[in-house]
Amino acid sequence: MPQDAATATASIITVDGVPLKTQLNRANRRRRIRAVLLVVPLFIFILISFLIPIGDMLFRSVDNPVVAGLIPETLAELDKWDGKELPDERTFETMAKELGLLQIDRKLGKLGSRLNFERGGMRSLITKTGRKLKKIMQGPYKEALIKIDKRWGDRDSWATINLVGLRYTGVNYLASVDLRVDADGDIVMQPEVRQIYTLLWMRTLWISLAVTVFCLLLGYPIAYLMATLPVRTANLLMILVLLPFWTSLLVRTTSWIVLLQAHGVINDLLVWVGIISEEGRIRMIYNWIGTLIAMTQILLPFMVLPLYSVMKTIPKTFTNAAQSMGATPAWAFYKVYLPQSVPGIGAGCLLVFILSIGYYITPALVGGEDGQLISNFIAYHMKKSLNWGLAAALGTVLLAAVVVLYWVYDKIVGIDNMKLG
């Protein structure tokens, strides 16, 4: 029967002499093309603003062109080096000649800066050697370079050059967690004075968790009131929740400087009330306390809105039925209402934590030395130290942490249960 219907359709001719089946195929093809054309602008936007930058970040985190491009012949000689003793005379000679060419081209600083990212003091070694290379007319180069600076007789210096000379390397990822490769090729901890990123990751994690917890404790009652109060009052509360979005983030952050400083509004009020003395003013700015307070206030609406969107759909009759069967209001809330609000809790916590872990402006303005997060050091390496490889590695680790968090949330709560509004 279907075959007969298909045969009949194929035999039908339209007024313009074209078979009906052909006309239907053309119409379907046009609809598919139109649908693809409607999606293309969105795909191009995602590609340019999201996929390409992430791909570039991943590439920069392992790309290492500086040393390989500046001293290729020295690196070729180091490929023959066993790493146990100092390199041979030919390697020293090649290095001296290439440093001489870099001195003429004024690129010694670029080489020294890249080596200095991996090991402190390498920039001074390179620049000092470049200035005194004119004294070396001929060999032996090994003895002459060591005479210029004894660090040329240190196996670790050559191991650093050999390691950073790799065109593609993972040293930036090791540096992002305070690890490095020593002269023997073993992965070891950085010297204690250079161990900063482990502390930064821990600080970023616990401040983000603390902000999430405080936002939940403050936002849950607000969302509950908005969901249970009459519509007119709930709308007024909604306006108050959305009001911070109508104010510049920079203005909201700098206002906390006025409120939290030693002679600011809050400290003056506490002194006036008599809670603290004039000498006992609390330091709440340019430290982690300022970061925590300001970020909690700024991110609170991102917790309230998902909670409210879920609570608004919970019928009041459920808790009323539980109370009519003998449950106390608190027990009915705990056993009936709270479990139904879990999707909103999960969505709000996930949203606030992801925003917190990558926050930049607020810690930069009110955090001081103790309140800086990992995002501030990513910006530092991008704009000041110009160590883009390490900045990309830190950004990649941060991205991986967010993806892992998203995966854990999906396993525990289920991404299908997320409700953002």
C-alpha positions as CSV (number, residue, x, y, z in Angstrom):
1,M,0.0,0.0,0.0
2,P,2.7,2.6,0.8
3,Q,4.5,1.7,-2.4
4,D,1.3,2.3,-4.3
5,A,0.8,5.7,-2.6
6,A,4.4,6.7,-3.5
7,T,3.9,5.6,-7.1
8,A,0.7,7.6,-7.2
9,T,2.4,10.7,-5.8
10,A,5.3,10.4,-8.3
11,S,2.8,10.2,-11.1
12,I,0.9,13.4,-10.1
13,I,1.9,16.4,-12.3
14,T,1.6,20.0,-11.1
15,V,0.2,22.8,-13.2
16,D,3.7,23.8,-14.3
17,G,4.4,20.3,-15.6
18,V,6.8,19.2,-12.7
19,P,6.1,16.0,-10.8
20,L,4.7,16.6,-7.3
21,K,7.4,14.5,-5.7
22,T,10.1,16.7,-7.2
23,Q,8.3,19.8,-5.9
24,L,8.1,18.4,-2.4
25,N,11.8,17.6,-2.5
26,R,12.6,21.1,-3.6
27,A,10.5,22.6,-0.8
28,N,12.1,20.4,1.8
29,R,15.6,21.3,0.5
30,R,14.7,25.0,0.7
31,R,13.5,24.7,4.3
32,R,16.7,22.9,5.3
33,I,18.9,25.5,3.7
34,R,16.9,28.3,5.4
35,A,17.3,26.6,8.7
36,V,21.0,26.3,8.2
37,L,21.4,29.9,7.2
38,L,19.5,31.0,10.3
39,V,22.0,29.0,12.5
40,V,25.1,30.2,10.7
41,P,25.4,33.6,12.3
42,L,25.1,32.0,15.8
43,F,27.7,29.4,14.9
44,I,30.1,32.1,13.6
45,F,29.6,34.2,16.7
46,I,30.3,31.1,19.0
47,L,33.3,30.2,16.8
48,I,34.9,33.7,17.0
49,S,34.0,34.6,20.6
50,F,34.4,31.2,22.3
51,L,35.9,28.3,20.4
52,I,38.8,30.2,18.7
53,P,39.9,32.0,21.9
54,I,39.9,28.8,23.9
55,G,41.8,27.0,21.2
56,D,44.3,29.8,21.1
57,M,44.7,29.6,24.9
58,L,45.3,25.9,24.8
59,F,47.9,26.3,22.0
60,R,49.7,29.1,23.8
61,S,49.9,27.1,27.0
62,V,52.2,24.6,25.3
63,D,53.7,26.7,22.5
64,N,57.3,27.8,23.2
65,P,58.8,29.5,20.1
66,V,61.1,32.1,21.7
67,V,64.2,30.1,22.7
68,A,63.9,27.7,19.8
69,G,63.8,30.6,17.4
70,L,66.7,32.6,18.9
71,I,69.4,29.9,19.6
72,P,68.5,27.0,17.3
73,E,72.1,25.9,16.8
74,T,72.9,25.8,20.5
75,L,69.8,23.7,21.1
76,A,70.9,21.3,18.3
77,E,74.2,20.8,20.1
78,L,72.4,20.3,23.4
79,D,70.4,17.5,21.8
80,K,73.7,15.5,21.9
81,W,74.3,16.3,25.5
82,D,73.8,13.5,28.1
83,G,72.9,16.0,30.8
84,K,75.3,14.5,33.4
85,E,78.4,16.8,32.9
86,L,78.8,20.2,31.4
87,P,78.3,20.4,27.6
88,D,81.4,20.2,25.4
89,E,83.5,23.0,24.0
90,R,81.6,23.1,20.7
91,T,78.3,23.9,22.6
92,F,79.9,26.7,24.5
93,E,81.3,28.1,21.3
94,T,77.9,27.9,19.5
95,M,76.3,29.6,22.4
96,A,78.8,32.4,22.5
97,K,78.4,33.1,18.8
98,E,74.6,33.1,18.9
99,L,74.6,35.4,21.9
100,G,76.9,37.7,19.9
101,L,74.4,37.8,17.1
102,L,71.5,38.4,19.5
103,Q,73.5,41.3,21.1
104,I,73.9,42.9,17.7
105,D,70.1,42.4,16.9
106,R,69.2,43.6,20.4
107,K,67.3,40.4,21.3
108,L,69.3,39.3,24.3
109,G,66.6,40.7,26.6
110,K,63.9,38.6,24.9
111,L,65.9,35.4,25.4
112,G,66.8,36.3,29.0
113,S,63.3,37.1,29.9
114,R,61.9,33.8,28.6
115,L,64.6,31.8,30.4
116,N,64.0,33.8,33.6
117,F,60.4,32.6,33.7
118,E,61.7,29.1,34.3
119,R,64.7,29.9,36.5
120,G,65.5,33.1,38.4
121,G,68.7,34.9,37.4
122,M,68.9,33.7,33.8
123,R,68.2,37.1,32.4
124,S,71.1,38.7,34.3
125,L,73.3,35.9,33.1
126,I,72.4,36.3,29.5
127,T,72.6,40.1,29.5
128,K,75.9,40.2,31.4
129,T,77.4,37.7,29.0
130,G,76.2,39.7,26.0
131,R,77.9,42.8,27.3
132,K,81.3,41.1,27.8
133,L,81.3,38.9,24.7
134,K,83.7,41.3,22.9
135,K,86.5,40.1,25.2
136,I,86.2,36.6,23.8
137,M,88.1,36.7,20.5
138,Q,88.7,33.0,20.2
139,G,88.6,29.8,22.2
140,P,88.6,28.1,24.5
141,Y,85.0,29.4,24.9
142,K,84.1,27.1,27.7
143,E,86.7,28.7,30.0
144,A,86.0,32.2,28.8
145,L,82.2,32.0,29.5
146,I,82.7,30.5,32.9
147,K,85.2,33.3,33.6
148,I,82.5,35.9,32.6
149,D,80.0,34.3,35.0
150,K,80.5,31.1,37.0
151,R,76.8,30.2,36.4
152,W,77.9,28.9,33.0
153,G,79.7,26.2,34.9
154,D,76.5,25.2,36.6
155,R,74.8,22.2,35.0
156,D,71.4,23.5,36.0
157,S,71.8,26.6,33.8
158,W,72.3,24.4,30.7
159,A,69.5,22.1,31.7
160,T,67.2,25.1,31.9
161,I,68.2,26.2,28.4
162,N,67.7,22.7,27.1
163,L,64.3,22.4,28.7
164,V,62.9,25.8,27.7
165,G,64.3,25.3,24.2
166,L,61.7,22.6,23.4
167,R,59.2,24.0,20.8
168,Y,56.2,22.5,22.6
169,T,56.5,21.9,26.3
170,G,54.3,21.4,29.4
171,V,56.5,23.5,31.8
172,N,53.8,26.1,32.1
173,Y,51.4,23.6,33.5
174,L,54.0,22.5,36.0
175,A,54.7,26.1,37.0
176,S,51.0,26.7,37.5
177,V,51.1,24.3,40.4
178,D,54.6,25.3,41.7
179,L,56.4,22.4,40.0
180,R,59.5,22.4,37.8
181,V,61.9,20.0,36.0
182,D,65.3,19.8,37.6
183,A,68.7,19.2,35.9
184,D,68.2,15.4,36.2
185,G,64.8,15.5,34.5
186,D,62.8,14.9,37.7
187,I,59.6,16.9,38.5
188,V,60.2,18.7,41.8
189,M,58.7,21.5,43.8
190,Q,59.8,25.1,43.1
191,P,62.0,26.8,45.7
192,E,60.0,28.0,48.6
193,V,60.3,31.7,47.6
194,R,58.7,30.9,44.2
195,Q,55.8,28.8,45.6
196,I,52.8,31.1,45.1
197,Y,50.3,29.4,42.8
198,T,49.4,26.5,45.1
199,L,48.5,29.1,47.8
200,L,46.6,31.1,45.2
201,W,44.6,28.1,44.0
202,M,43.7,27.2,47.6
203,R,42.7,30.8,48.3
204,T,40.6,31.1,45.2
205,L,38.9,27.8,46.0
206,W,38.0,28.6,49.6
207,I,36.9,32.2,48.9
208,S,34.7,31.0,46.1
209,L,33.2,28.3,48.4
210,A,32.7,30.9,51.2
211,V,31.0,33.3,48.8
212,T,28.7,30.6,47.6
213,V,27.8,29.5,51.1
214,F,27.1,33.1,52.2
215,C,25.0,33.8,49.1
216,L,23.0,30.7,49.8
217,L,22.4,31.6,53.4
218,L,21.4,35.1,52.5
219,G,19.6,34.4,49.3
220,Y,17.4,31.5,50.4
221,P,15.2,33.5,52.8
222,I,14.9,36.3,50.3
223,A,13.8,33.9,47.6
224,Y,11.4,32.2,50.0
225,L,9.8,35.5,50.9
226,M,9.4,36.5,47.3
227,A,7.8,33.1,46.5
228,T,5.3,33.1,49.4
229,L,4.4,36.8,49.9
230,P,1.6,38.5,47.9
231,V,2.4,39.4,44.3
232,R,2.6,43.1,45.0
233,T,5.1,42.7,47.8
234,A,7.1,40.1,45.9
235,N,7.4,42.4,42.9
236,L,8.8,45.1,45.2
237,L,11.4,42.7,46.6
238,M,12.2,41.6,43.0
239,I,13.0,45.2,42.1
240,L,15.3,45.5,45.1
241,V,17.1,42.3,44.0
242,L,17.5,43.5,40.4
243,L,18.4,47.1,41.4
244,P,22.2,46.3,41.6
245,F,22.2,45.3,38.0
246,W,21.2,48.9,37.1
247,T,24.4,50.2,38.8
248,S,27.9,49.9,37.4
249,L,29.9,47.1,38.9
250,L,32.8,49.5,39.3
251,V,30.7,51.9,41.3
252,R,29.4,49.1,43.5
253,T,32.9,47.8,44.2
254,T,34.4,51.2,44.9
255,S,31.6,52.0,47.3
256,W,32.8,49.1,49.5
257,I,36.1,50.9,49.8
258,V,34.2,53.8,51.4
259,L,32.2,51.5,53.7
260,L,35.0,49.1,54.8
261,Q,38.1,51.3,55.3
262,A,39.5,51.9,58.7
263,H,37.8,55.3,59.0
264,G,34.9,54.3,56.8
265,V,31.2,54.2,57.5
266,I,31.0,50.8,59.2
267,N,34.0,51.3,61.5
268,D,32.7,54.8,62.5
269,L,29.3,53.3,63.3
270,L,30.8,50.5,65.4
271,V,33.0,53.1,67.3
272,W,29.9,55.4,67.8
273,V,27.8,52.5,69.2
274,G,30.7,51.5,71.4
275,I,31.2,47.9,70.1
276,I,34.8,48.7,69.3
277,S,37.3,51.3,70.5
278,E,38.9,54.0,68.4
279,E,42.2,52.0,68.5
280,G,40.5,48.8,67.8
281,R,39.1,49.7,64.3
282,I,38.7,46.5,62.2
283,R,40.7,46.2,59.0
284,M,38.2,45.1,56.4
285,I,39.7,46.4,53.2
286,Y,42.6,45.4,51.0
287,N,42.5,41.9,52.4
288,W,40.5,38.7,52.0
289,I,37.7,40.0,54.2
290,G,37.0,42.9,51.8
291,T,37.0,40.5,48.9
292,L,34.6,38.1,50.6
293,I,32.1,40.8,51.6
294,A,32.1,42.7,48.3
295,M,31.8,39.5,46.2
296,T,29.0,38.2,48.3
297,Q,27.0,41.4,47.9
298,I,27.7,41.5,44.1
299,L,26.9,37.9,43.4
300,L,23.8,37.6,45.7
301,P,21.3,38.2,42.9
302,F,22.7,35.3,40.9
303,M,21.7,33.0,43.8
304,V,18.3,34.6,44.5
305,L,16.9,34.4,40.9
306,P,17.4,30.6,40.3
307,L,16.0,29.9,43.8
308,Y,13.0,32.1,43.2
309,S,12.3,30.5,39.8
310,V,12.1,27.1,41.5
311,M,10.3,28.1,44.6
312,K,7.6,29.9,42.7
313,T,6.5,26.6,41.1
314,I,6.2,24.7,44.5
315,P,2.5,24.6,45.5
316,K,1.8,25.8,49.0
317,T,-0.7,23.0,49.4
318,F,2.1,20.5,49.9
319,T,3.3,22.0,53.1
320,N,-0.3,22.7,54.2
321,A,-1.1,19.0,53.7
322,A,1.9,18.0,55.8
323,Q,0.9,20.3,58.6
324,S,-2.7,19.0,58.5
325,M,-1.3,15.5,59.1
326,G,0.5,16.6,62.2
327,A,3.8,17.9,61.1
328,T,5.2,21.1,62.6
329,P,5.8,24.0,60.2
330,A,9.6,23.5,60.5
331,W,9.3,19.8,59.9
332,A,7.0,20.3,56.9
333,F,9.5,22.8,55.5
334,Y,12.4,20.4,56.0
335,K,10.7,17.3,54.6
336,V,8.5,18.7,51.9
337,Y,9.5,22.2,50.8
338,L,13.3,22.0,51.0
339,P,13.8,18.9,48.9
340,Q,11.7,20.5,46.1
341,S,13.9,23.6,46.1
342,V,17.1,21.5,45.6
343,P,17.3,22.2,41.8
344,G,17.3,25.9,42.5
345,I,19.9,25.5,45.2
346,G,22.1,23.5,42.9
347,A,21.7,25.9,40.0
348,G,22.4,29.0,42.2
349,C,25.4,27.5,43.9
350,L,26.9,26.3,40.6
351,L,26.4,29.7,39.0
352,V,27.8,31.7,41.9
353,F,30.8,29.4,42.4
354,I,31.7,29.5,38.7
355,L,31.5,33.3,38.7
356,S,33.5,33.5,41.9
357,I,36.3,31.3,40.8
358,G,37.1,33.5,37.8
359,Y,36.3,36.9,39.4
360,Y,38.7,39.7,38.6
361,I,37.5,43.3,39.2
362,T,36.4,43.1,42.9
363,P,39.6,41.3,44.2
364,A,41.7,43.7,42.2
365,L,40.1,46.8,43.8
366,V,39.4,45.7,47.4
367,G,41.5,42.5,47.8
368,G,45.0,43.9,48.4
369,E,47.8,41.4,48.7
370,D,45.8,38.9,50.8
371,G,42.6,39.0,48.7
372,Q,44.0,38.4,45.2
373,L,42.6,35.4,43.3
374,I,44.1,33.4,40.5
375,S,42.3,35.5,37.9
376,N,44.3,38.6,39.0
377,F,47.6,36.8,38.4
378,I,46.4,35.6,34.9
379,A,45.8,39.3,34.1
380,Y,49.2,40.2,35.6
381,H,51.0,37.7,33.3
382,M,49.0,38.9,30.3
383,K,49.6,42.6,30.8
384,K,52.8,43.1,32.8
385,S,55.2,40.1,32.9
386,L,54.1,39.1,29.3
387,N,54.4,35.5,30.2
388,W,51.5,34.5,28.0
389,G,52.3,30.8,28.2
390,L,51.9,30.7,31.9
391,A,48.8,32.8,31.8
392,A,47.3,30.5,29.2
393,A,48.2,27.4,31.4
394,L,46.6,29.0,34.4
395,G,43.5,29.8,32.4
396,T,43.3,26.3,31.0
397,V,43.6,24.8,34.6
398,L,40.8,27.2,35.6
399,L,38.7,26.1,32.7
400,A,39.3,22.4,33.5
401,A,38.2,23.0,37.1
402,V,35.0,24.6,35.9
403,V,34.3,21.6,33.6
404,V,35.0,19.1,36.4
405,L,32.7,21.0,38.7
406,Y,30.0,20.9,36.0
407,W,30.5,17.2,35.5
408,V,30.3,16.6,39.3
409,Y,27.1,18.6,39.4
410,D,25.6,16.6,36.6
411,K,26.5,13.3,38.3
412,I,25.1,14.3,41.7
413,V,22.1,16.5,40.9
414,G,21.7,16.1,37.2
415,I,22.0,18.9,34.7
416,D,18.4,18.3,33.6
417,N,17.2,19.4,37.0
418,M,19.0,22.8,36.7
419,K,16.6,25.7,36.6
420,L,17.9,29.2,36.1
421,G,14.6,31.0,35.5
